């Protein structure tokens, strides 16, 4: 398998986030990806490459140009307010909720920051845009590598920051650019008639769902913690099945806190059966390993060894597959768990 690693990910390194009413050190840290790279050095699974720049047109096929322009210039705007801001993260504090207008971009920076976000747990830093853009480049390159004769069965985008919570014009949940959506759109543009996105992160991929909710060419399937109790709370229910042309092309499989691997794997079987019925030409897996029993902000009970079987089950779909890296906040276990998925996939795909 080909592996694309984000060389600029460490530039995004938030100091603090708002979590359950307190400012705490960020859970989403550069060491997450470094542990994955270290484990791949110990258990090599394929060539690790650097991705070429991502086409702006591809990003704009997923995200609103106005939103991308904001991300690209937000740090400069933040520091222009006060040079001392260079020593702080930018965190939103106001949002245009029900009854407020969102069509006009405010002149005030704090208002613009709130316009394009949905939580106070996702700090924007000096290197955020460069890291997010380079991560999207990894996703696009991974998708492109599956095209043509002699293509590998799978490609991996070691993206950081993660992406599945980012929507057309909003960030949150540690996510700024939706890497799984970029990969799916790239696959469509290079000729795949249908693409399935399977999200196995503990948290529902609300951004991915919203991006494809009215499309029939991309099936979105997510296995995640029940949004009645788990972040991001406001999407991810089982009755959300798509709208318009996309009606019937979104499947949510919410599970209760405390779910073990046997229960989780049964949901995965349901997800894979729906994907098989859709008959896609390619699969994108939004790979979060915050389903791990030791994760500090999640409440499923998968063990490290279970991720080998998870990878094997996904390989059983028999599809060209792009993996994009999502959540996982038991930092020291991150490498083992991610590489177990990839190793399980490789072994079963031979």
PyMOL commands that set and color helices and strands:
alter all, ss='L'
color gray80, all
select helices_A, chain A and resi 9-11+31-42+56-62+65-81+83-87+109-115+128-144+179-189+206-212+244-246+261-278+306-315+331-349
alter helices_A, ss='H'
color red, helices_A
select strands_A, chain A and resi 2-5+16-19+22-25+48-49+154-158+195-199+218-225+250-255+282-287+320-325
alter strands_A, ss='S'
color yellow, strands_A
deselect
rebuild
show_as cartoon
